[in-house]
Amino acid sequence: MARPVGPDGVPGPFHPFFIGLGGALLMAALFTDYMYSSNALMQWSNFSAWLITGGLVLALIAVIVLLIDFAIGRARLIRWLDFALVGVAAILSLVNVFVHTRDAWTTVMPTGITLSLIVTILLLPAGLRGWRVTATRVPAPGERA
């Protein structure tokens, strides 16, 4: 997998790849929740639970990789807005996966699909900003990260 190289010749951090994969799975759960709400076929609810679980597993891997990025110096400063968006989405997804363990219609309507919608809204800006929750270099005094 080719990694983008910064101006100083150091490869970029690895965590955005895993955050992006997990985020894509968490956002896909909104689609499967919608499909379940439109036709009540229980398998769509199962798909949602699997997608959310997979997204949370990848979020855990992303945290481990983020710590490694800090340890080897590929990441330096936390971008707090992106970190908060991804963190809140992960916490809401944890609640959502527990909601999806209930039976039948109550797994999705209305709580499950609402949580999936909120998670998607939180993750869209993080995705548009490149799934990166850190700055790759320390900004100069007076410069924004």
N, C-alpha and C positions, 0 to 999 in steps of 0.2 A: 504494500500500500504506500503510495507516494505521499509524503508529507510536505506541506508548504514550507518553504525556507524563508526566514525573515531576512532583513537587510544585513544582520550581523552574521549570517550564514548558519545560524542555529535552527534546526527544524522546529516547527510549531508544536504546541501541546497536543497530546493524544486524546484528552478528555472530550473535545467537541464531537468526535466520531460516535462515542458511546452515548453521550447525551442526545445526539440527533437520532440515533436508532431507538432509544427508549422513548423519546418524545414522539416519534412517528407512530410507535405502537399505542401510546396513550391517546394520541389524537384519533387514531383509527377506531378506537373504542366508541367514539361518538357516532361514527357511521353504523357500527353494528348495533348500538343502542337504538338508533333511529330505525334501522331495519326491523328490530324486534318490536318497536312500538307501532310500526305500520302493519305487521302481519302476525304478531304473537307466536311465531315459530320459536320454540324454546332454544333451539340450537344457536340462534343469534345472541341470546343472552350468554350462552356458554362461550361463544367466540369473544364476547366483550370481556368476560372474566379472564380468559386466557391472554388476551391482548394486554389487559391491565397488569396481570401478573408478570408477563414478559417484560413490559415496560419498567416495572419496579425492579426486576432482577437486573436489567441493564442500567437502571439508575444507581443501584448498589455498585455495580462494576465501574460506573462512571466516577463515583466517589473515590473508589480505590485508585483508579487511574489518575484522578485529580491530585490525590495525595502523592502519587509517584511523580507527577509533573512538577509539583512543588519541590519534592526531594531532589530531583535531578536538575532543577533550575529552568525548566521550560515554561513555567508559569511563575509570575511574581506577585501581582496584586489582584485581589478579588474585585470584580466589577459587581458591586453590591446589588444593583437593580436586577441584573440578569441572574445572579445567584439567588435572590429572593424569589423571582418568578419561577425558576426551576424548582427551588426548595418547596415553595407553597404548593406547586403543582404535584410534587411527589407526595407530600403529606395528604393532600386531597385525594390523590389516587389510592393511597393506602386505605383511606376511609371508603373510597369507591369500591375497592376490591372486596371489602367486608360487606358492603351493601349488595354486591352482586352474588354473595353466597346465600342470600335468602331465596325463597321459593317463588317461582312463577312470576306473575305480573309485578310484584313488589320489588323484584331485583332491579328493574329498569324504570318503571313509572312510579312517581315522578323523580325520585331522588337520584337514581343511577344516571339517567340521561342529563339531569341538571348538573351533577358533579362532572360528568364527561364534558359538557359544554364549557363549564368554568375552567377546567384543566386545559382544554383546547385554546380558550381565549388567553390564558396565562402563557401557554407555550408558543403561541404564534409570534409575539415580539422576540422571544428568545431565539426562535428559529430564524427570523429575519435578520437577527444580529449575528448569526453564525454559530449558534449553540455554544459559544465560548463564554465561560463565566470568569475568566481571568484576563488580565492584560499580559502581553508577552514581554513587555519591557517596562522599566520604571520610568515614568514621565519626568521630564525636567521640571524644575520649580516653575510654577505658573502655567504649566501645560496640562491639559486634560488627558486622562487615561483613555 
